[in-house]
Amino acid sequence: MTEAARSGRSRWTLRRTLVVGTGALVAIALLVTGLVTSLALRTFVYDRLDGQVLEALQIVRVGGGMPGGSFPSDGAPGDREGPAPRIGSLHAVFASDGSVVSSSYTGDDGQETTLDESELEAITRAELPSRTPETVDLGEGLGEFRLAAQEENGMRVVAGISLAEVTATTSALTVIQVAVAGSALLLVLIGLSLVVRRTLRPLDRVAAVADRVAARPLAIGEVEIPERVPDRDTDPATEVGRVGHSLNVLLAHIESALTSRQHSEDQLRRFIADASHELRTPLASIRGYAQLSLGENAPMTPTQQRAFDRIASESTRMADLVEDLLLLARLDAGQRLRRESVDLTMLAIDAVSDAHAADPSRTWLLDLGDDDTIEVTGDENRLRQVVANLLRNARTHTPPGTRVVLALRLDGEHAVLEVTDDGPGIAPDIRDRLFERFARGDVSRNRDAGSTGLGLSIAEAIVAAHDGSIGVESTPGHTAFTLRLPLA
């Protein structure tokens, strides 16, 4: 079976499979019944016909005074004593030297005619065994006959009956069987379609519930699954009822699990937001006291000087981490962003200028294509943060002298912003989880000590809040972060 045939059959519905399969079985049963009936009738009719042929041999006699009368030796069918010949029967008497003594065929009108030479030759050529009827074709004029022969007083007597009636009977029976079987099969298919359609209605309703549940977004957010299979389709005494009942139980378990998941996520978000908010003040105080101590120019040992430097540096880094965590918690909670027109062209120009000022050791290029102005709707500050994160990511994880290109172009109904570099690339195992929180590319790239591992997570969350997408492709010598946003 070809792949296309298997694929076509696999797309059949259960209703079609049941109707076609049952219809095929009924058709096979009708075919077998018709063949057996035809063969049985044919055997029965041939047995009776052979008996009549053998009886005809007893009627045909050569010589006077025998039962059944006699035919004159001149071979004419003229007057004859005994019963009248049967319509469609024939006889022929051959002398020992093969010459024809007499022959006769009774037509449909009851008139007897003499057999012609071709018909007599066909009888002679058949070489019939003694008293064993066989089918012989006597040509287009008479057709097929059942013939039998026997030796009688030194002569060979042949008698036969035409197969025309048998052929007509079996042909009529075949036509009747085909018509009846076809009509019966058509009625069976119609009845099956109605019965199967009615029987599978509960399964259709169960499938409809499953389709509605499958269409629900269950990955994030508050989740409720109000869809349930109706009570009439949950009868455990039926197969479909067991499926419906099991589906209801499964949906209840899923809803409970999703509610527990959402509750845990909400608790975690509140904890992160509250903790981040509460940490902002003490961190600011630590940073302030460290800077105050360093600003007094009081005598300090080298160890004290380095300790205060590290306190100020790490408190600044921790404050940045707290701000990032707080922003992620707010984005996860669905914080609404500003919706205003943002000129991505100016945003890209400013971002490349800032990157060049911050790190002139790398080559920063801008490719705006042929489009003068590309605008989207969103929060300009957050979008600037995304682009800055991507450029900072390239600066952080590539060696000096790397060529970084920020390209902006249109693609249908979307604006596409792409940041590419010719650095060492990202290891495949890191690339698959690059947008996870606290993911770091330590294996394949140099890591800046100030990196929190949240920059790309924040970028993805901001882009998702703008109904956009962000992705990455990386090979040694080429890394590309692609940002897609719907146009204004």
C-alpha positions in Angstrom: 0.0 0.0 0.0 1.4 3.4 -0.9 2.0 6.2 1.6 -0.8 8.3 -0.1 -3.3 5.4 0.2 -2.4 4.9 3.9 -2.7 8.7 4.5 -6.1 8.8 2.7 -7.4 5.9 4.7 -6.1 7.4 8.0 -8.2 10.5 7.4 -11.5 8.5 7.3 -13.9 9.3 10.0 -15.2 6.6 12.3 -18.7 7.1 10.7 -17.3 6.5 7.2 -15.2 3.5 8.4 -18.2 1.8 10.0 -20.6 2.5 7.1 -18.1 1.4 4.4 -16.8 -1.5 6.4 -20.2 -2.9 7.2 -21.4 -2.2 3.6 -18.4 -4.1 2.2 -19.2 -7.1 4.5 -22.9 -7.0 3.4 -21.8 -6.8 -0.3 -19.5 -9.8 0.1 -22.3 -11.7 1.8 -24.8 -10.9 -1.0 -22.2 -11.8 -3.6 -21.4 -15.2 -2.0 -25.1 -15.9 -1.6 -25.8 -15.0 -5.2 -22.9 -17.2 -6.5 -24.0 -20.2 -4.4 -27.6 -19.8 -5.5 -26.6 -19.5 -9.1 -24.3 -22.5 -9.0 -26.9 -24.6 -7.0 -29.6 -23.7 -9.6 -27.3 -24.4 -12.5 -26.4 -27.8 -11.0 -30.0 -28.7 -10.3 -31.2 -27.7 -13.8 -28.3 -29.5 -15.5 -29.1 -32.7 -13.5 -32.7 -32.6 -14.6 -31.7 -31.8 -18.2 -29.3 -34.7 -18.3 -32.1 -37.0 -17.0 -34.3 -35.8 -19.8 -31.6 -36.4 -22.4 -31.1 -39.9 -21.2 -34.9 -40.5 -21.3 -34.8 -39.2 -24.9 -32.4 -42.0 -25.7 -35.0 -44.5 -24.7 -37.5 -43.0 -27.1 -35.3 -42.9 -30.1 -35.1 -46.4 -31.6 -34.0 -47.8 -34.8 -36.0 -50.7 -36.3 -39.7 -51.6 -36.1 -41.6 -53.0 -33.2 -39.5 -51.2 -30.5 -41.1 -49.1 -27.8 -41.2 -45.5 -28.8 -41.8 -46.1 -32.5 -39.3 -45.9 -35.4 -38.0 -43.6 -38.0 -38.0 -44.6 -41.6 -34.6 -45.5 -43.0 -34.6 -42.7 -45.5 -33.9 -40.3 -42.7 -37.0 -38.1 -43.2 -38.6 -36.8 -40.0 -42.1 -37.7 -41.5 -44.7 -39.7 -39.7 -43.7 -41.4 -36.6 -45.4 -43.5 -33.9 -45.0 -42.7 -30.2 -45.0 -39.4 -28.2 -44.4 -36.1 -29.9 -40.9 -34.8 -29.6 -40.1 -32.1 -27.1 -39.5 -28.5 -28.3 -35.8 -27.8 -28.5 -34.8 -31.5 -28.7 -33.0 -33.3 -31.5 -32.0 -36.8 -32.4 -29.5 -38.3 -34.9 -28.9 -41.9 -35.9 -25.6 -42.9 -37.4 -24.8 -46.2 -39.2 -21.7 -48.1 -38.3 -20.0 -46.6 -41.3 -20.7 -43.1 -40.0 -23.5 -42.3 -42.5 -26.6 -40.5 -41.2 -29.6 -42.8 -41.0 -31.9 -40.1 -39.7 -31.8 -36.8 -37.9 -34.4 -34.3 -36.6 -34.6 -31.0 -34.6 -37.9 -29.7 -33.2 -38.1 -25.9 -33.3 -40.0 -23.5 -31.1 -43.0 -23.8 -33.4 -43.1 -27.6 -33.0 -42.0 -28.2 -36.6 -39.3 -30.8 -37.2 -36.4 -30.1 -39.5 -33.4 -32.2 -40.6 -30.0 -31.3 -39.2 -27.6 -29.8 -41.8 -24.2 -31.1 -42.5 -22.3 -28.7 -40.2 -24.5 -29.6 -37.3 -24.1 -33.4 -37.9 -20.4 -32.8 -38.2 -20.3 -31.1 -34.9 -22.1 -34.0 -33.3 -19.7 -36.5 -34.9 -16.6 -34.4 -33.9 -17.8 -34.4 -30.3 -17.1 -38.1 -29.8 -19.7 -38.5 -27.1 -19.1 -41.2 -24.5 -21.9 -43.8 -24.0 -24.9 -42.4 -22.0 -22.9 -39.5 -20.5 -24.4 -36.1 -21.4 -22.0 -33.4 -22.5 -22.4 -29.8 -23.8 -21.8 -29.4 -27.5 -22.0 -26.2 -29.5 -23.8 -26.9 -32.8 -23.1 -23.5 -34.3 -24.9 -20.2 -34.5 -28.2 -21.8 -35.8 -28.9 -24.1 -32.9 -26.5 -23.0 -30.2 -25.4 -25.3 -27.3 -27.0 -28.6 -26.6 -26.7 -31.3 -23.9 -26.1 -34.4 -26.0 -25.9 -38.1 -25.0 -25.2 -41.2 -27.2 -25.5 -44.9 -27.1 -25.0 -47.9 -29.4 -28.3 -49.5 -30.5 -28.4 -52.5 -32.9 -25.1 -51.6 -34.5 -26.0 -48.0 -34.9 -25.1 -44.9 -32.9 -28.1 -43.0 -31.5 -27.6 -39.4 -30.3 -30.3 -37.4 -28.5 -30.1 -33.9 -27.0 -32.0 -31.0 -25.6 -31.2 -27.3 -26.2 -29.6 -25.2 -23.4 -31.4 -22.1 -24.5 -34.0 -22.3 -21.7 -31.4 -23.1 -19.1 -29.3 -20.2 -20.2 -32.3 -17.9 -20.2 -33.3 -19.1 -16.7 -29.8 -18.6 -15.2 -29.4 -15.2 -16.9 -32.8 -14.0 -15.6 -31.8 -15.2 -12.2 -28.5 -13.4 -12.3 -30.2 -10.2 -13.4 -32.8 -10.5 -10.6 -30.1 -11.3 -8.0 -28.0 -8.3 -9.1 -31.0 -6.0 -9.0 -32.2 -7.3 -5.6 -28.7 -7.3 -4.1 -28.0 -3.8 -5.4 -31.2 -2.5 -4.0 -30.6 -4.3 -0.7 -27.1 -3.0 -0.4 -28.3 0.6 -1.1 -30.9 0.3 1.6 -28.4 -1.2 4.0 -26.0 1.7 3.4 -28.7 4.3 3.8 -29.9 2.6 7.0 -26.3 2.2 8.3 -25.6 5.9 7.7 -28.7 6.9 9.6 -28.1 4.4 12.5 -24.4 5.2 12.8 -25.0 8.9 12.6 -27.6 8.7 15.4 -25.4 6.4 17.4 -22.3 8.6 17.2 -24.1 11.8 18.1 -23.0 11.5 21.8 -19.4 11.0 20.6 -19.7 14.1 18.4 -20.8 16.0 21.5 -17.9 14.7 23.5 -15.5 15.7 20.7 -17.0 19.1 20.6 -16.3 19.6 24.3 -12.7 18.4 23.8 -12.3 20.9 20.9 -13.5 23.8 22.9 -11.2 22.9 25.8 -8.3 22.5 23.3 -9.0 26.0 22.0 -8.5 27.6 25.4 -5.1 29.1 26.3 -4.1 27.0 29.3 -0.4 28.0 29.5 -0.6 31.2 31.4 -3.0 33.4 33.4 -6.1 32.6 35.3 -7.6 29.3 33.9 -11.1 28.1 34.1 -12.5 25.2 32.2 -16.3 25.5 32.4 -16.8 23.0 29.5 -18.1 19.6 30.6 -19.7 16.7 28.8 -23.5 16.7 29.4 -24.9 14.2 31.9 -26.8 12.3 29.1 -23.4 11.4 27.5 -21.7 10.2 30.7 -23.7 6.9 31.2 -21.0 4.4 32.4 -23.2 1.6 30.9 -22.1 2.7 27.3 -18.7 3.0 25.7 -19.3 6.7 24.8 -20.6 7.3 28.3 -17.4 6.0 29.8 -15.4 8.3 27.6 -17.5 11.3 28.5 -17.3 10.5 32.2 -13.5 10.0 32.0 -13.2 13.3 30.1 -15.2 15.2 32.8 -13.0 13.7 35.5 -9.8 14.6 33.5 -11.0 18.2 33.0 -11.7 18.5 36.7 -8.2 17.4 37.6 -6.7 19.7 35.0 -8.6 22.7 36.2 -7.6 21.9 39.8 -3.9 21.5 38.8 -4.0 24.7 36.8 -5.6 26.6 39.6 -2.9 25.3 42.0 -0.2 26.3 39.5 -1.7 29.8 39.1 -2.0 30.2 42.9 1.7 29.3 43.3 2.8 31.6 40.5 0.7 34.5 42.0 2.3 33.9 45.4 5.8 33.8 43.9 5.2 37.0 41.9 3.8 38.8 45.0 6.8 37.6 47.0 9.3 38.8 44.4 7.5 42.1 43.9 7.2 42.7 47.7 10.8 41.5 48.4 12.2 43.7 45.5 10.2 46.7 46.7 11.3 46.2 50.3 15.0 45.7 49.3 15.2 49.0 47.4 15.4 51.2 50.5 18.0 49.3 52.4 20.1 48.9 49.3 19.9 52.6 48.6 21.0 53.2 52.2 24.0 50.8 52.0 25.1 52.4 48.7 24.7 55.9 50.2 26.6 55.1 53.4 29.4 53.5 51.3 29.7 56.6 49.1 29.5 58.8 52.2 32.4 57.0 53.8 34.4 57.1 50.6 33.7 60.8 50.2 35.1 61.9 53.6 38.7 61.2 52.6 39.3 59.9 56.1 42.4 57.7 56.6 41.7 54.1 55.7 43.8 51.0 55.4 44.0 49.4 51.9 41.7 46.7 53.1 39.1 49.1 54.3 39.3 51.1 51.1 38.8 48.0 49.0 35.9 46.8 51.2 34.0 50.1 50.8 34.6 50.0 47.1 33.2 46.5 46.8 30.3 47.4 49.1 29.4 50.3 46.8 29.9 48.2 43.6 27.9 45.2 44.8 25.1 47.3 46.3 24.7 49.0 42.9 24.7 45.6 41.2 22.1 44.3 43.7 20.0 47.4 43.2 20.0 46.7 39.5 19.0 43.1 40.1 16.2 44.1 42.4 14.9 46.6 39.8 15.0 43.9 37.1 13.2 41.4 39.3 10.5 44.0 40.1 10.0 44.8 36.5 9.7 41.1 35.6 7.2 40.6 38.4 5.1 43.5 37.2 5.2 42.3 33.5 4.2 38.8 34.6 1.3 40.3 36.6 0.1 41.9 33.3 1.1 45.5 34.0 -0.3 47.7 31.2 2.3 49.5 29.1 1.9 52.9 27.5 0.4 52.8 24.1 1.8 55.5 21.9 3.5 55.9 18.5 7.2 55.0 18.6 9.6 55.9 15.8 11.9 52.8 15.6 14.2 54.6 13.2 15.2 57.3 15.7 15.3 54.7 18.5 17.8 52.6 16.5 19.9 55.7 15.8 20.0 56.7 19.4 20.8 53.1 20.6 23.8 52.7 18.2 25.1 56.2 19.2 24.9 55.3 22.9 26.6 51.9 22.3 29.4 53.5 20.4 30.0 56.1 23.2 29.9 53.4 25.9 32.4 51.1 24.0 34.4 52.4 21.1 36.5 49.2 21.1 33.9 47.5 18.9 32.6 48.5 15.5 28.9 49.6 15.7 27.0 49.8 12.4 23.5 50.9 11.6 21.5 49.6 8.6 18.1 51.3 8.0 17.5 50.0 4.5 15.4 52.1 2.2 12.7 52.9 4.7 12.7 56.5 6.1 10.5 56.0 9.1 9.1 52.8 10.7 6.6 53.3 13.5 5.0 50.9 16.0 2.6 51.4 18.8 4.0 50.8 22.3 5.9 52.0 25.3 9.0 53.9 23.9 11.0 53.6 27.2 10.5 49.8 27.3 11.4 49.4 23.7 14.5 51.4 24.2 15.3 49.1 27.1 14.9 46.1 24.8 17.3 47.4 22.1 19.8 48.6 24.8 19.7 45.1 26.3 20.4 43.4 23.0 23.3 45.8 22.2 24.7 45.5 25.8 24.4 41.7 25.4 26.6 41.9 22.3 29.1 44.2 24.0 29.2 41.9 27.1 29.7 38.6 25.4 32.0 39.5 22.4 35.7 40.3 22.4 37.0 43.8 21.4 37.0 44.5 17.7 33.8 42.6 17.1 31.5 44.0 14.4 28.0 44.6 15.6 25.2 45.6 13.2 21.7 46.9 14.1 19.4 46.6 11.1 15.8 47.8 10.8 13.4 46.8 8.0 9.8 46.2 7.1 8.4 42.7 6.6 4.8 42.8 5.6 2.7 44.1 8.6 5.7 43.8 11.0 8.8 45.9 11.8 11.9 43.7 12.1 14.9 44.9 14.2 17.9 42.6 14.0 21.2 42.8 16.0 24.0 40.7 14.5 27.6 40.2 15.5 30.6 38.2 14.3 31.6 37.1 17.7 32.3 33.5 18.9 28.6 32.5 18.9 26.4 30.7 21.5 26.7 27.1 22.5 23.6 25.1 21.4 22.8 24.0 24.9 22.8 27.6 26.1 20.9 28.9 23.0 17.9 26.7 23.8 17.4 28.3 27.2 18.9 31.7 26.5 15.6 33.6 27.3 15.2 31.8 30.6 15.8 33.8 33.8 19.3 33.9 35.1 20.6 32.1 32.0 24.2 32.9 31.2 26.4 32.2 28.2 29.4 31.4 30.3 30.4 28.4 28.2 30.8 30.0 24.9 31.2 33.8 25.7 33.1 36.0 28.1 30.9 37.0 31.0 30.9 40.4 32.5 30.8 40.3 36.3 27.9 42.7 36.4 25.5 40.6 34.3 22.4 39.5 36.2 21.2 37.0 33.6 17.8 38.8 33.4 18.4 41.1 30.4 17.1 38.8 27.7 14.2 37.6 29.9 13.1 41.2 30.4 13.5 41.8 26.6 11.3 38.8 25.8 8.6 39.9 28.4 8.5 43.4 27.0 8.3 42.2 23.4 5.5 39.8 24.3 3.6 42.6 26.0 3.8 44.4 22.6 2.4 41.4 20.8 5.7 40.7 19.2 8.3 38.0 19.2 12.1 37.7 19.7 14.4 34.9 18.6 18.0 34.0 18.1 20.2 32.2 15.6 23.8 31.5 16.3 26.8 29.8 14.7 30.5 30.4 15.3 31.2 33.8 13.7 27.5 34.9 13.4 24.9 35.6 16.0 21.6 37.3 15.2 18.8 38.4 17.6 15.7 39.1 15.7 12.9 41.3 17.1 9.4 41.5 15.3 6.8 44.0 16.2 3.4 44.8 14.6 3.3 48.1 12.8 1.3 51.0 14.2 
